[in-house]
Amino acid sequence: MNNGSYGSKKLGAVLGLLATAVGLAAAELVVGLVQGSSSPVVPVGQEFIDWTPKWLKNWAIEQFGTSDKAVLVSGALIVVLGLGVVVGILMMRGERAGAFALTGAIGVVGAWAVLIRPDPTIAKLVPTIVGTGVSIAVLWWLGPKPQVSEEDGRRVMMGVDRRQFLTGAVTVGSAAAVTGGVGRVLQQRFEVNEERANLAIPDVESAAQAVPGDFELGVEGIESFVVPNDNFYRIDTALVVPQVRVDTWKLQISGLVDNPIELTFDDLLARPQIERHITLSCVSNPVGGDLVGNALWQGVLLKDILDEAGVQPDAEQVVSRSIDGWTCGSPLESIMDGRDAMLAIAMNGEPLPAQHGYPVRIVVPGLFGYVSATKWVTDIRLTRWDEFDAYWIPRGWSKLGPVKTMARIDTPRSGSKGTGEVAIGGVAWAVHRGVSKVQIRVDEGEWRDAEMASVPSNDTWVQWVYRLNDVEPRKHTIEARAFDGMGGPQPSEPAAVAPNGAQGYHRISLTIDG
């Protein structure tokens, strides 16, 4: 071994991290150069999501909420970098064949993940192929190489010169940073932000009733009647937000229909537009959670389009598919019964944000998102229930997902202290059934009726407040419950989110000072 050689595990770890990092950076550059391609981490991460047990998905959503995607991507990167460390150590030990084989195997897994995702293309494979090749090249360049021994002519593995290694490592690391940065900048060319900003929304023929301010109680701390787009919850399985341009978007409607239809975005714009305030809720929303929101949606009635397609008598389920392959099964009767189920193109007065389904998504009042709210929708197929199970059904969730009646306490926060009169307030929803009454109780005493704001329809949540001023100065437990429009009370028995939504009373603690 040369006097300056250095073959420790630490050096191997550095080699593996560098090779992996520059491979990923090269892949990012390809993604920025080739439209329609994707980072190798994305398809692998999507498969991880698909195979993750239900309990782990629920835990991730409960712990990280709408940040679950960033956590998952970070976790995937940590795993990839960890494998890179193993590769580097193998290389420094002289096990070149094993190091190259493991790197190639990682690339094969990435390619396999691309090929089994919806609409596999050569463009989607190129980043994985290039990234794997670059990683192998860096391993070969910086790692130890076999040489012929001067003593007996045998091929032996020589160590690496530490000074040369460090010089090469700095070069590779710098190249990775620059390449990855350039790739990220180039990828912005394919984003839809500029197109979305310049998109003109057509006028509506059937406008929403009144304005949001008419449905506010003016109590500080209660969620606003309309949740701004940037604050609206996002729960889906897309690791990277799809960037779908309007000139490439098409919607196929087929299956149990007499007249299959294909629609372009211009076709949708030319149809009569409606706008409605509608509350959406995720089935993973815990009691008191924030995976629920109300927005003003604009679009085209889905019933009208299905009527044109000619729904056949034995159709029961509307299976919608996202551009990333996610599927959703909605009860046909919930779309055809007169409610404002729509193909939405706008949210709160502007084109749909990319993360909320641009350019087109489905909105169905009264159903949890997993059986209704398909983002980036590109395909609708009518089937019978026994013909197809959508994405979440084999994973243990109910086929039917009506939104449950729920009251949430927004103010004061649990653990707060108050003096004198305290406004207990929040929002309640029983989407498409409406809310007829909200009550609170203190320390399991008598239920007290709260004041409610007005609402434009039964499809939205409602603000409520109770002004508490007659309890002793000490710590109290406050609970809230709602009744739907038919007088049905919110279920009191606690239940977890799986398989069809959480239930039970939201409860906070409040200390009244003397």
N, C-alpha and C positions, 0 to 999 in steps of 0.2 A: 504494500500500500504506500502511496506517495506520502512524503513527510507532512504535506499540508492537507491531507485528506481528512474528511470528517463524515463518518457514516452512522451517526447516532439516530435514535428514534425521533429526536426533536427535528433534526434536519429532514428526515423522511416526512414528518408531519408537514413541515413547511413546503416541501416539494409537492406533496399531495394537494394541499390547499391551493397552491399556486396553479397547478395543472387544472384543477377543477374550476377555479375562479376564471382563468383565461378561457377555458372551454365554454363556460356559461356566458362570458362576455362576448365571445365570438358568435355564439348562438343569438344573443341579443342584437348584435350587429346585423345578422342575417334577417332577423325579424323586422328590423328597420329598413332593410333593403327590399325584401320580398313581401308584397302585400298578400295577406291570406295565410301567412305562416304564424307560428306561435312558439313561445319559449318552451324548452323541453320540460320545465318544471310544471307547466300548466296541465298538459294531458295526464301526467303522472299524478299530480295533485287531484285532478278531477276523478281519476279512478280510485284514489284513496278516499275521497268523499263518498263515492258510490258504495264502497265496501265497508265504510266505517259503521260499526254497530249503532243502533238507534240510541242506546243509552249514552254513548260517547258524543254523538251529535247533540243530544239534548244538553249534556254537560257543557259542551263548548258554547252553545248558544246562551245558556244561563250564565256562564262565567264571563264571556267576552261580548255577548250581544252582537251588534252589527260590526264589531271588529273581528269576528271569527275568521274572516277570509285572510286578513293580514297575519293572524296568528298561525293559520294553517300553512300559508306560503312560507312564513319564517320557519315553521317546523320542517317543511319539505326541504328547504335550503340547508337546514342544519343536518338533516339525514344525508343529503348529497355530499356536503362538505365532510361529514364524518366518514363516509365511504372513501372520499378522496384521501383522507389521512391514512386509512388502511392501505390504499394503493401506494401512497408515497413511502410508507414504511416497508412494504414488500419490495419496492424498487431499491431502496437503500440497502436492503439485505441481500441484494443480488438476485432476487426472484423476479426477474424481468418478465418472464412468460406469465407468471401469475398476476403481476401488476397490469400488464397489457390485457390479459384475459378478463380481469375484473372490470377494467375501464370499458372494454368492449361490451361486456354483459350489461353494464349500466346503460350504455347506449342502446342496446337491443331492447331493454325494458322501456326506455323512452320511446323508441320507434313503435314497439308493440302498443303502447298506450295511445299513440297517435292513430294507428291503424284501426283500433277498435272503437274510437270515438266517432261520432256522426260525421259524415262527409269527409273521409280521409283523402288527402291530396299529397302530391309530391312536394308542393310548397310547404306543407305542414311538417314533412319529414326532413327537409333540408337543414333547419337549424340544429336538430338532434345529430344528424350525420356530421355536419361541420364541427359542432362543438366537441363531439367525441374524437374526431380526427385531430383537432387542435390539442386536446388534452393529452393524447398519446404522443404527439410531436414534442410537447413540452417535457413529458416524462423521459423521452428518449434523449432530448438535448441536455437536460440538467442532471439526469440520473447517471449512476455509474455504468461503465461500458466494459464488455469483455475485451481482454487483450491477450496476446500470445506471450507466455512467459519466456524470458530469455534463458532461463535455466534448463527447462525440459521441453519447451515448445508447446506446452499445453495452454488451452484457453482458460484464463482465470479472470474473475471479476475484480476490476480495479476500483479503488475508492474514488471519491470526487475531491478535487481541490477546493478547499473551503473558500478561498478568495475568488476563484472563478465562479463558484456556485453562488456566492452572495451577489456578485456583479450580475450574473444571469438572472437571479431572483428579482433584483431591483428592476431589471429591464422587463421581465415578464409581468411583474406586478404593475408597473407603469403602463404597459401595453394593455393589460386587462382593464385598468381604470379608464383609460382613454377610449378603448374599444366599446366597453359597456356604456359609457356616457354618450358616445356618438350614436350607438344603437338606440338608446332611449330617446334621444332627440329626434332621430329619424322616424321613430315609431309614431311620433305625434302627427306625422303627415296623414296617417290612416285613421286618426280619431275623428269623431263626428262633431266636435264642439263648434267648429266654424260653420259647418253646414247647418247644424241645429240653430245657431244664432241667427242665421239668415233665412230660416224657414218661416214663411207666412202661414199663420193658422187661419183657416176660413171662418167666416162668421157662422154663428149658430142659428138654427131655425127654432130650437126649443131651449131657451135660456134657463139657468138655475134661478130659483126663487130668491129674491131679496139679495142682501149682501152679508158677508160674514159677521160684520159688526152687530147686526141685528140679533145674533145668536150668542152674544157674549154677556156675561154677568158683570164684568168689570172687577172681578175679584183677583187680586194679585196671587200668583202661584198656581192658578188653574191653567192647564194646557189650553192654548188658543183653539178656537173652533176649527180653523183651518191650519194644519201643520205646514210650515214652509218646506219646499222641496228638499233643501239641504238638511233639514232635521227629520225628514220622514224616514221611518225605519226601513232597512233593507235586509231581507233574509232570502237567500237563494243559494244555488249550488255552483254558481259561476265564479271561479277563482279570479278570472280577469273579465271585466265588463266587456261584452261583445260590442264591437263598433260596426253597426249595420247602416249602410247608406241607403237613402230612400230610393235611389235609382236601381239598386240591386234587390230591394225587398219585394217579395211576392208571397202571397198567401194562397195555399191550395186548400180547397174544401171538397172533401170526397167521402167515400164510405157509403153508408146507407142513405144516399140521396139520389134523386132522379136526375139531377142536372149538376154534375161537378162544376165547380167555379174556380177560376184563378183570378186573383185581384192584385193590382199594383197599388202603390201608394197614391198615385194620382187618381185611381178609381175610388179610393176611400175619400179623398179630398172632395171629389165631385158629388158625393152622396150627402143627404141631409144630416146635419150635425146637431147633436144634443150636448148639453153640459149639465152635470149633476154633482151635488155634494154627496160623496159616498165614503163611508168608513171601512177601511180594510184592517184585518187582524190576522196575525200569524198564529197557527195552531200551537206553536211553541211559546206563546206568550204566557208567562206565569201569572198567577193572581197578583194584581198590582203592578204588572210589568208595563213596559213602554213599547212593545212590539205591536203597536196598534196606532192608527192615525187616520185623520179625516182630511180629504182633499177635494178640490173641484176638478172633476174629470170631464174631458170633452172627447167625443168620438161618434161612432156610428152604431146604431142598435144592431146587436148580433142576431136578434130574432128576425129582423127584416132580411138579412143576408141568407139565413138558413131557410126562410120561407121561399126565397128565390131558388135556392138549391133543391127544394122539394124534399122535405124530410120523410123518409119511409116509415110505415107504421111500427116496425119492430125496432127502430132506433131507440136507445135508452141513455147512451153516454156520449158526451162530446169530448173526444180526446184531442187535446191541443198540444203541440210540440214547439219547444223553443229552438232557436238556431243552434244552441249548444247541446241539443239532444234531450233535454229534460222534458218529461211528459206529465200531463195533468189530465185527470178524468173528472168532468163535471156532469152532474145530473142534467139531462136534456130538459126536464120539466122546469128546472130553476132558470133556464135561459128563455124558455118559451112561455112562461106564465105571466108575462106582462111587466116584470121588473126591468129596471134599466141596465141590463147586462149589455156591455158594449165592447167594441174594438176601440180602445182609447188611443188618441194621438197627442193629447195635451194634458197637462197637469198644472193646476193653479195658474192658468192663463198663459202658459208657455209650452213649447213642444216638450214632450216627455224628456226628462234627463236620461242620459245613457244608462245610468245605474238603475233606473226605474222602467226600462224597457224600450227606449227609443229604437225604431220609430213607432212601433205599434205593440200594444199589450192588451190583455183581456182583463176586464173588471166586471165581477159579478157580485152584486150586493147580497149579503146574507150568508156567504160561504167563506170558510177559512181559505187563505191564500193557496194552500197546497192542493186544493180541488177547484181552483177558479182563476187565480191571478197570474197566468202565464205571461212572462215578459219576453220580448224579442220573438213574438209568435210568428211562425212561418207555415204552420200546417194545422189543419183542423180535420178530424176524421170522425164521422158518426159510427158508433158501434153498439152492440149489446154489452151489458155488464160482464157477461161470461166470456167475452171475446178478448178482453184486454185489461190488464192491471197496470195503471200508471205508476210512475216512479216510486212514490212513497208507499203504495199499497203492499207490495211484497216485503217492505221493511217494517210492517207492523202497524200501519195507521189505517183508520177506518176509511171505507170507500166514500161514505157520505160525511161531509164536514160542515154542518150548519154552525154559524157563530153563536156561542152561548151568551146568555145574559150576564152582564158584569158591571159592577160599579168599582171605580178606582178613586182612592183618596190622593189628591195631588198636594193639598196644603192643609195643615202644616205637615212637615216631614216627620216621620216617626222619630221619637226621642226629643222632639222640640219642647220648649217651654213657652207658656203664654200667660198673659195677665188680663183680667177683665174679660170682655167679650172676644171670643176666638172664632174666626170664620173657618169652618170645616168644609172643604169643597173639593171638587174633582170633576170627572166625566163618567158617564155611564152609557152603555150601548147594548142593544139587542137588535142587530142590524137586520133590516127589512121587516121586523116585527114592531119596532119602536119601543120607547121607554115610557111607561105610564106613571111611574112613581119611583122616587129614590128616598131611602130612609137611612138614618144612622141610629146607633144605640151606644150608650156609655156604660161600660162595666156590666154588660149583659142585662141592662135594664130594659125599660120599655122602648120600642122603636119609635122614632120621631120623624115626621115627614120633612123632607128638605125642599127648598125652593128650587125650581128648575127653569132654565132658559127656554125660549122657544126654539124650534128646529124647522128646517125647510121640508123635511120628510122623515119617514121612518127608517131611512137608509143611513142616517148619521148618528154619531154620538151626541150627547146633550151635556151641557155644563149644569152643575148643581151646587148648592151651598146650604149649610145650616149654621146659623150664628149661635154658638154655644155660650151661655152666660149664667148658668144656674148650677154649677157643680162645685164641690168643695175644693179648696186649694191642696192638691196632692197629685200623685200620678194616676192617670186613668188610661183605660183601653177603649179605643174608638173603633167601631166596625161600621161598614156600609154595605147596603144591598140595594138591588134594583128589581123592578117588576117590568115585564115586557108589556107590549101594547094590548095583549089579551088578558092581562092581569096575572100572568104566571110569574111566581117569585124566582129570583136567582137561586140556584141550588146551593144549599148550605153545606152539604157534605163535601169535604175537601177531596180533590182528585188531581193527579199529576197531568201533565200536558198530553202524554200518550195514553190512549190512541186517538182521542178526539177532542182534546182541549182541556185546559185546567178549569177547575171550578172551586168554589168556596168563597168566603167573605174576606175582603181586604181589611187588614187590621193594622192600626198604628198605636203607639203609646204617646201620651201627651201629659206633660206636667203643668198644672195650673199653680202659679205662685200666688201667695196671699197678698 
